[in-house]
Amino acid sequence: MLSWRQSRFVVALPVIAAVLAHVLAIGGGFTNWDDPQYLLHNQRTLDPFAGGLLQFLVTPEIDYAIPVTILGYAGQRAAFGLDPAWFHAVSLLLHVSAVLLAFALARGLGIGRLAAAAGAALFAVHPITVEPVAWVVGQKDLLATVFLLAALVIRAKSITPTRIAMTIGFALLAFGAKPSAVSAPVLIMAVDWCRGRSWKQLSNASVYAVLFLLALSATALAIIGHSDIEHPATFGLSTIVNVGWAASLQLGHLLAPMSLSAAYYPPSGLVYGVYVVLGLVAALALALA
């Protein structure tokens, strides 16, 4: 049994690891790759609601919907101007928050304190975290991760109406930070499975249904944001097939994650097919569960 002081030290280890691994990023500047489009030359970071609510929700300047991230940029720009050090400091704080939430999630799923701290520390220093922490544009990933982990941490606790609302609310914020957070419904189901909860119970199934509907809405906004706002994308059969194919690929990544590069340059050929098949198997398993 760890003493109170030892317990505090164990919790501090992942935080110390995160800071030591990424503190040098605070001295970095903006990059010439996406930072101008997302922040420096993006008038929406000065007036997020310019052009109306729809324009804010789909953020067409970015080519997909990240309204929550844009609000974050606007708040930082109002507070700090365009001093890159402050933006990098915020990114580091977001990463530290994600590390603490990862620890809390592990503890909520019944993992021991030392093991949870070790897992959170590994997450804190993993090379995959370098890009989102060191690159200001990566705040969309950090925000989505923080909100998604917050939803999972709350879901891991005993269920109450307030916690159900908070879980859905944090998931919605994650969708708004980056559309890739639409994996939230599957992750919430995974937490429930770890807690021994029945997916078929009406109260649980209702939460999944709401989250899936919100995820579909976030996906639709992302598609509209990627198209000409005056000429929305045509939702024909080819669009449905492409979205389904992409969803299967992402479910496959949940089963067998690859490197960060796969998020930008999806696997091709046989590997691509394997991941799609894995995703289809996962979807079938969820449907039959």
Secondary structure, DSSP 4 states (H G I P E B T S, - for coil): ---HHHHHHHHHHHHHHHHHHHGGGGG----SSSHIIIIIT-GGGT-TTTT-HHHHHH-GGGTS--HHHHHHHHHHHHHHTT-HHHHHHHHHHHHHHHHHHHHHHHHHTT--HHHHHHHHHHHHH-GGGHHHHHSGGGHHHHHHHHHHHHHHHHHHS---HHHHHHHHHHHHHHHHH-GGGGGHHHHHHHHHHHTT--TTSHHHHHHHHHHHHHHHHHHHHHHHHHSBTTBPPP--HHHHHHHHHHHHHHHHHHHS---THHHHS---HHHHHHHHHHHHHHHHHHHH-
